[in-house]
Amino acid sequence: MATLAMVAEVGWRMRNEARFKHLRGDVYEVKEHNSRARLFCFLHQGRLVVCTHGRLKPSGNKEYNKEIVRVERLHLQCITERIL
């Protein structure tokens, strides 16, 4: 929650790549120091950070790619269904 509070205060362009990491496209990962928990999110219209799901740290690139694809699919669904 501390990282999300920091993103809310400073903006999504915060320079702490260790806590708010850009993965691909509009997909980001929020992680806390010394934690295996990850919160995946996307950036909507360059301003809104939308959290999609969380999980324990994926092991290996194959698992990360599955999570990234899931976030991209949810982002596309939000756009096509005009949810946001």
Secondary structure, DSSP 8 states (H G I E B T S, - for coil): -HHHHHHHHH-TT-S-TTTEEEEETTEEEEE-TT--EEEEEEEETTTEEEEEEEEE---HHHHHHHHHHHHHHHHHHHHHTT--
